[in-house]
Structure formats: C-alpha cells, structure tokens
Amino acid sequence: MTTTVGPLSGITVVGLEQAISAPLATRHLADLGARVIKVETPGHGDSTRSYDSVVGGLSAHFAWLNHGKESAALNLRDDADLGVLHGILATADVLVSNLAPGALDRLGLATRGLAERYPRLIVVDISGYGVGGPFDHKRAYDLLIQSEAGSCSITGLPGHPAKSGIPIADVGTALYAYSAILAALYNRERTGQGAVIPIAMLDTVAEMMGFAMNQVIHAGTEPVPVGMGSPMVAPYGAYATADGEMAVLGTTNDREWRRLAELIDRPELADDERYLHNDDRVAARDELDAAVGAWCATRSLEEIQAAADAAGIGNARLNTVHALVEHPQLKARGRWRDIGTPSGPVPALLPPAVALGWPVRSGSVPVLGEHTDAIRAEFGAVSEPAEGDDMTFHLTNPRGGAQ
C-alpha cells in the first residue's frame, strides 16, 4: 500500500549535532518524514560545512548528512536563544546530541534533568567513550576510536595498520542511534515515557570487533591483517586478472571451498588433508592464494565472474568510487534521487531501508541559519533557564568527529 505520508511524519527531532554520527542518524529520520531542526552555532555552524566546497559550494560531508533539515542558528549562551531551544524541546519528540564532553551539562541540559522536565522526550547522547572511566574526557574522532578499539590493527597489512576508508565508528554509531530512536518511539507508544539513550562510539566498534575478540579470548591469538581479505577466512581476497582488473573471490565454508577448487582446475586441493577445514586453510593462506591467483592471472575479469557465478562462488570487481557512482545495479534499481541545495539539485542515494509504499522525503540542504527567524517566531521562549545554570556552550572537541 502506497501512502503520501512518511512513517515519521509528525515527529520532531532536535539535533545538537555536528560532524557525522548524530547528523547521519537524524538525516535518516528526516528521510522518513520527521521534522529535524538542526541547531548550529551562529557564524560558522557545523564543522563539516567548511571541509570543502565540491557540491556547488557545499562540502561533500555536509551535503550527504544534512538534506531535509531546518537550520536554526542559536547562540545557546544567550538566555533568549536558550529559551527558544526549550520551547522546541517542550513539543519535540527526540533530541540527538554529539557535543563535546560536558557541553550538555554546562547548558543546563543534563540528560537526567531533561528526562524529568520533558518526560516524553527521547534523549540520545552520543559520546566517544561513555560517561565515567578514565577516557570519558578524551577527543573522539573516527580515527581515534578505530585505533582505540583495535579496528586498525586488523586492517591493512602486517606492520602497516590502516583505518577503514569508511568512517565505521561514526557511521556505526549513527545507525545504532537511529535504531534505538525507533525502538524508543515504539516503546513510548506503549508506555507514554521517553528515554535517555547514551551511546559510546567505543562500544559501537567494540561490538563490531566481537569475532576478533572471541579469537583472542578463546584462542589466545591476535588476528593478523591480510589486506584485501579476512584474518578469519581463506582463501578470500583480490586477485589480478589477465586484463588488468582485480577479481575478488572467496569461500566461507567447506562446501564452497570444494567448488572453488574445482573452479580453478585444482580439484585435488579439496581432498588434501592440509586444507580440509577453514582453520587449516587460514594457516595455508599464502599457498592457496597463489593457486587462486595463478588461475585468475590467465583469464579476464568477465571470464572469471561468469565462471564463478556458474559455480556458485561469490565474486566481485574491485571498484573505484567513480565506478560505484556509475554502478549499473544502482541505476537499474532506481537508487538515485535529487535533493535541493542553494546552487540547485544534486544527486543523492535513497536510504537503504524503506518499506514498500513509504514515501521518502528528498529535502534540501539548508543554508546556515536559514530557518532561524521562523523557528524563533514559532517557538519563542517557554521559560527562563534555572537560576545558577552554567550557559557556556561550545562545539569544539565534538563527539563523533572527523573522518
């Protein structure tokens, strides 16, 4: 059934946000119909606005993360603007913040206080390391969290650790925030109560590292990075082809290994006791990679992929970002849409998870403070801040930071 109203229509979300983690979570809410009010510091706004100017004067990051939102440039050190924020929160459903450690407290916006003042409000507080413990004061950019959480140690090559090209700490945290918000909205329908949801980026990446930690805990062995592959599975990697491409092939179980051995014209390998099980093959990774690589080196990418598909072996081409933009699968499935910007429409992908029949809002990327006057007029100040509150507000040292 098709509807013209998004599933989150009528939900108001406030973003005290910058960089990636909180903005990506709130953008997904905006895609599904929520009204998202992005509160920015007057004068410079979200730090990602100034990363570059490649999207018609906007940065690549900001255009990706902020379409469909309203921008209110509020000076939260000013009592009147802080009152406007409280006016918004009085009717809002969700507040998402990834400000610097302690910033919410300094504004008089401690999460427990907000929960008491606005009992139906869902408050998401994204931090780098969580509250408490010896690291809760530290800067928390994506690279730093990936490093602390061990992700970089299993990426790259031995002696040459690497950060994932995708900011997995930021993106993973955003998706946990997004899913938790949806669960909290559902729970509020049943109980009438909001929620306080603390999310630490370190916890996000630690969860993603579960398989590697199990190996350390139970086997006592540290995973060794293998570049285009996995420390836990073999053969599984990228192999040069006769026409200068890179074919990506792999096996994830013993049955697939037998099919791969037959595919590369080495069926005897499947019966060799040295390679019977995955842990055996991981130990013999170099030998098996050499066998697969020799077969690929005499064939074109097209030949390899056709043969692998016929054999039921997973395969891919090692693409560039340019190739992804032109990917025929994205085009054939209508995955692109246009969003508005101050310099005109630009292409953007549809959100990955949308039910059949749900409309997706393709809103515009806001100019800094574009909606400030309208929001001040709509909400005003509902009350003065509590006496003695510290109104110091700053967005330095963001939680959920640079790629």
C-alpha positions in Angstrom: 0.0 0.0 0.0 1.4 3.4 -1.0 1.0 6.4 1.2 1.9 10.1 0.8 2.8 10.5 4.5 6.1 9.3 5.8 6.1 6.9 8.7 7.7 9.5 11.0 5.5 12.4 9.9 4.5 14.4 12.9 7.8 13.5 14.8 10.0 16.5 15.7 13.7 15.9 16.2 16.3 18.4 17.5 19.9 17.9 16.6 22.6 19.5 18.8 25.0 18.0 16.3 27.9 18.3 14.0 30.3 16.1 12.1 28.9 12.6 11.2 27.4 10.4 13.9 24.5 12.5 15.1 23.8 14.2 11.7 23.6 10.8 9.9 21.1 9.4 12.4 18.9 12.5 12.2 19.1 12.6 8.4 17.7 9.1 8.2 14.8 10.3 10.5 14.3 13.2 8.1 14.2 10.9 5.1 11.2 9.1 6.7 9.2 12.2 7.3 10.4 13.6 10.7 10.9 17.3 11.1 14.5 17.8 12.0 15.7 21.1 13.5 19.4 21.3 13.4 20.8 23.8 16.0 24.0 25.4 14.8 26.4 27.9 16.3 25.9 31.3 14.6 28.7 32.3 12.3 30.3 29.0 11.5 27.8 26.2 12.2 28.5 22.5 11.8 32.2 21.9 11.3 31.7 19.8 8.2 30.3 22.9 6.4 33.8 24.1 5.8 35.5 20.8 4.9 35.4 21.6 1.2 33.1 23.2 -1.4 32.8 20.5 -4.0 28.9 20.2 -4.0 28.1 23.6 -5.6 29.7 25.4 -2.7 28.8 22.9 0.0 31.1 20.3 1.4 30.7 16.7 0.4 30.1 15.6 4.0 27.5 18.3 4.8 25.5 17.7 1.6 25.5 13.9 2.4 24.4 14.3 6.0 22.0 17.2 6.2 19.4 17.4 3.5 15.8 17.6 4.6 16.6 19.5 7.8 15.9 23.0 9.1 18.9 25.1 10.3 18.4 27.3 13.4 21.5 29.4 14.3 21.0 29.8 18.0 23.5 31.2 20.5 22.9 29.0 23.4 25.0 31.2 25.7 22.2 33.8 25.2 19.2 33.3 27.6 16.7 34.2 24.9 18.1 31.7 22.3 18.4 29.0 25.0 14.7 29.7 25.8 13.9 29.1 22.2 15.6 25.8 22.4 13.5 24.9 25.5 10.4 26.0 23.5 11.3 23.5 20.8 12.1 20.7 23.4 8.7 21.3 25.1 7.0 19.9 22.0 9.8 17.8 20.4 9.9 14.0 20.4 13.7 13.4 20.1 16.9 15.2 21.0 20.1 13.9 19.5 23.4 15.3 20.7 27.1 14.6 20.0 28.5 17.7 21.6 31.8 17.9 23.4 32.1 16.1 26.8 30.2 18.0 29.4 28.6 20.5 27.0 25.1 19.5 27.7 25.7 19.8 31.5 27.1 23.3 31.0 24.0 24.3 29.2 21.8 23.1 31.9 20.7 20.3 29.6 21.9 17.3 31.6 20.2 14.2 30.3 18.5 13.2 33.5 17.2 16.8 34.0 15.8 16.8 30.5 14.1 13.5 31.2 12.4 14.9 34.3 11.4 18.2 32.6 10.2 16.6 29.4 9.1 13.0 30.3 8.0 12.1 26.7 11.3 13.3 25.2 13.8 10.7 23.8 17.3 11.9 24.5 20.2 10.4 22.7 23.7 11.4 24.0 26.5 10.2 21.7 29.9 10.3 23.3 33.3 8.9 22.4 34.0 6.7 25.4 30.8 6.9 27.5 30.4 8.7 30.8 32.7 7.7 33.6 36.0 5.9 33.4 39.4 7.3 32.7 38.7 8.1 29.0 35.4 10.0 29.2 37.1 13.4 28.7 39.0 12.5 25.5 38.5 13.7 22.0 36.6 11.1 19.9 37.2 11.4 16.2 36.6 8.3 14.0 40.3 7.5 13.5 40.9 7.8 17.3 38.1 5.4 18.1 39.0 2.9 15.4 42.5 2.9 16.8 41.5 2.5 20.4 39.0 -0.2 19.5 41.6 -2.3 17.6 39.9 -2.0 14.2 43.0 -0.5 12.6 45.1 -3.4 13.9 43.2 -6.0 11.8 43.0 -3.7 8.7 45.8 -3.2 6.2 48.9 -5.5 6.3 51.2 -6.8 9.0 53.3 -3.8 10.2 51.1 -1.4 8.2 47.8 -0.9 10.1 45.1 1.1 8.3 42.0 2.9 9.1 38.9 1.8 7.2 38.2 4.2 4.4 34.6 4.4 5.6 34.3 6.1 9.0 32.9 3.0 10.7 32.9 4.4 14.2 30.8 7.4 13.1 28.5 5.5 10.8 28.1 2.5 13.1 27.2 4.8 16.0 24.7 6.7 13.8 22.9 3.5 12.8 22.7 2.3 16.4 21.3 5.7 17.4 18.8 5.6 14.6 17.6 2.1 15.5 17.5 2.9 19.2 15.4 6.0 18.5 12.9 4.0 16.5 12.7 1.4 19.3 12.2 4.2 21.9 9.4 5.8 19.8 7.6 2.4 19.7 8.1 1.9 23.4 6.7 5.4 24.1 3.5 4.5 22.2 3.0 1.7 24.8 4.2 3.4 28.0 3.9 7.2 27.3 7.5 7.6 28.5 10.5 8.9 26.7 14.0 7.5 27.2 17.6 8.5 27.8 19.9 6.6 25.4 23.7 7.0 25.9 25.8 5.7 23.1 29.6 5.5 23.1 31.5 5.2 19.9 34.0 2.9 21.5 31.2 0.5 22.4 30.0 0.5 18.8 33.3 -0.5 17.3 34.0 -3.0 20.2 30.7 -4.7 19.2 31.9 -4.8 15.6 35.1 -6.4 16.8 33.3 -9.3 18.5 34.6 -12.1 16.3 38.2 -10.8 16.7 37.9 -10.5 20.5 36.5 -14.0 20.7 39.6 -15.3 18.9 41.8 -13.5 21.4 39.7 -14.6 24.4 39.3 -18.2 23.5 42.3 -19.0 21.3 44.8 -16.5 22.6 45.9 -15.5 19.2 46.0 -11.9 17.8 44.3 -11.6 14.4 46.8 -10.7 11.6 45.6 -8.2 9.0 45.7 -9.5 5.4 44.8 -6.5 3.3 42.1 -7.4 0.8 40.9 -10.4 2.8 39.8 -11.5 6.3 42.1 -12.8 9.1 39.4 -15.4 9.8 38.7 -16.9 6.4 40.8 -18.3 3.5 41.1 -18.2 0.5 39.3 -14.9 0.4 40.8 -11.9 -1.4 41.6 -9.9 -4.5 43.5 -11.4 -7.4 44.9 -9.8 -10.5 43.3 -10.7 -13.9 44.8 -11.0 -17.4 43.1 -7.8 -18.4 44.4 -5.6 -15.6 41.4 -5.8 -13.3 41.1 -7.2 -9.8 38.7 -10.1 -9.2 37.5 -10.6 -5.6 36.8 -14.2 -4.8 36.2 -16.1 -1.6 34.9 -19.0 0.3 33.1 -19.0 3.7 32.6 -22.7 4.3 34.0 -26.1 3.3 31.4 -26.7 0.6 32.3 -23.5 -1.2 36.0 -24.4 -0.9 35.4 -27.6 -2.8 33.5 -25.7 -5.5 36.3 -23.1 -5.7 39.0 -25.8 -6.0 37.1 -27.3 -9.0 36.6 -23.8 -10.5 40.3 -23.1 -10.6 41.0 -26.6 -12.0 42.6 -27.9 -8.9 40.1 -30.4 -7.5 42.8 -32.3 -5.7 43.2 -29.4 -3.3 39.7 -30.1 -1.9 40.7 -33.6 -0.8 44.1 -32.6 0.6 44.0 -33.1 4.4 46.1 -29.9 4.8 43.1 -27.8 3.5 40.0 -29.6 4.7 38.7 -27.0 7.1 38.7 -23.2 7.3 41.2 -23.0 10.1 43.6 -25.3 8.1 43.1 -23.0 5.0 43.8 -19.9 7.1 47.1 -21.4 8.1 47.9 -22.2 4.5 46.6 -18.8 3.2 49.7 -18.0 1.1 49.7 -21.3 -0.8 46.0 -21.2 -1.6 46.2 -17.5 -2.6 49.0 -18.4 -5.0 46.8 -21.2 -6.6 43.8 -18.9 -7.0 45.9 -16.1 -8.2 47.6 -18.2 -10.9 44.2 -19.2 -12.3 42.9 -15.6 -12.3 46.1 -14.3 -14.0 45.3 -16.2 -17.2 41.7 -15.1 -17.5 39.8 -11.8 -18.0 37.6 -10.4 -15.2 34.5 -11.2 -17.3 35.5 -14.8 -17.7 36.3 -15.2 -14.0 33.0 -13.7 -12.9 30.9 -15.8 -15.4 32.6 -19.0 -14.3 32.3 -18.1 -10.6 28.6 -17.3 -10.9 28.0 -20.6 -12.7 29.9 -22.4 -9.9 28.0 -20.6 -7.1 31.1 -18.8 -5.9 30.8 -15.3 -4.5 32.7 -12.8 -6.6 33.0 -9.0 -7.3 35.1 -6.5 -9.1 37.4 -4.2 -7.1 35.8 -0.9 -8.0 36.8 2.6 -7.6 34.5 5.3 -6.1 33.9 6.5 -9.7 32.8 3.0 -10.7 30.4 3.0 -7.7 28.8 6.2 -8.9 28.2 4.6 -12.3 27.3 1.2 -10.9 24.7 -0.4 -13.2 22.9 -2.1 -10.2 22.2 1.2 -8.5 20.9 2.7 -11.8 18.8 -0.3 -12.7 17.1 -0.3 -9.3 16.4 3.5 -9.3 18.6 4.1 -6.2 19.3 7.8 -7.1 17.2 10.8 -6.4 17.7 14.6 -6.5 18.0 16.7 -3.4 17.9 20.5 -3.2 20.9 22.7 -2.5 21.4 26.5 -2.6 23.0 26.1 -6.0 20.4 23.7 -7.4 19.5 20.0 -7.4 22.2 17.4 -6.9 22.1 13.5 -6.9 21.9 11.5 -3.7 21.1 7.9 -2.8 17.8 6.8 -1.4 18.1 5.5 2.2 18.9 1.8 2.3 15.9 0.6 4.3 12.5 1.8 3.3 9.3 -0.3 3.3 7.4 -0.7 0.0 4.9 2.1 -0.2 6.7 4.5 2.1 7.5 7.9 0.6 11.0 9.3 1.1 11.5 13.0 1.6 14.1 14.4 -0.7 14.5 17.7 1.2 17.1 20.4 0.7 20.4 21.1 2.3 19.9 24.2 4.5 21.9 27.4 4.5 23.4 28.2 7.9 20.6 29.7 9.9 18.1 29.6 7.1 15.2 28.8 9.4 16.2 30.7 12.5 13.7 33.6 12.3 10.8 31.2 11.6 11.8 28.9 14.4 12.2 31.8 16.9 8.7 33.1 15.9 7.2 29.6 16.2 8.6 28.5 19.5 9.8 31.6 21.4 10.9 31.0 25.0 8.8 28.9 27.2 10.7 29.6 30.4 13.9 31.1 31.8 16.7 28.7 32.5 17.1 27.6 36.0 19.0 30.0 38.2 22.6 29.1 38.5 22.8 27.1 35.3 26.1 27.4 33.5 25.3 28.5 29.9 28.8 28.1 28.5 28.3 26.5 25.0 30.9 25.3 22.6 31.2 22.8 19.8 34.9 22.2 20.0 36.1 18.7 20.6 33.0 17.1 19.0 32.0 13.6 19.9 31.6 11.7 16.6 34.1 13.6 14.7 36.2 13.9 11.6 36.7 11.0 9.3 
